[in-house]
Amino acid sequence: MTIRVKSRGNETLEQLLRRFKKICEKEGLTKDIKRHSFYEKPSELRRRKLRQAQKKEMKARLKNVKKLQVARRRL
């Protein structure tokens, strides 16, 4: 995956770097590099993915509960 950023007219180097960093963040490149910078045992990988799934499920439940509370207030 190559990310190319072309300068826009009078854009300074700082602005160009800021735009490049934003693109890298959106693509998840920095997180991926940090995650692969060290070895992760398969058991740790499974544990991390399980925690992520649990966190995602909990967020969905909380969102659903909040929707129900809002609906009850309207009645």
HUDA-V140972 format. One line per field, one symbol per residue. ss: DSSP state (H for helix, E for strand, L for the rest). phi: phi as a letter, one per 30 degrees, with the letter a starting at -180 (. if undefined). A space follows every 50 residues. Layout:
BEGIN
ss=???
phi=???
END
This chain:
BEGIN
ss=LLLLLLLLLLLLHHHHHHHHHHHHHHHLHHHHHHHLLLLLLHHHHHHHHH HHHHHHHHHHHHHHHHHHHHHHHHL
phi=.cccbcdchcdddddddddddddddddidddddddcdbdcdedddddddd ddddddddddddddddddddddddd
END
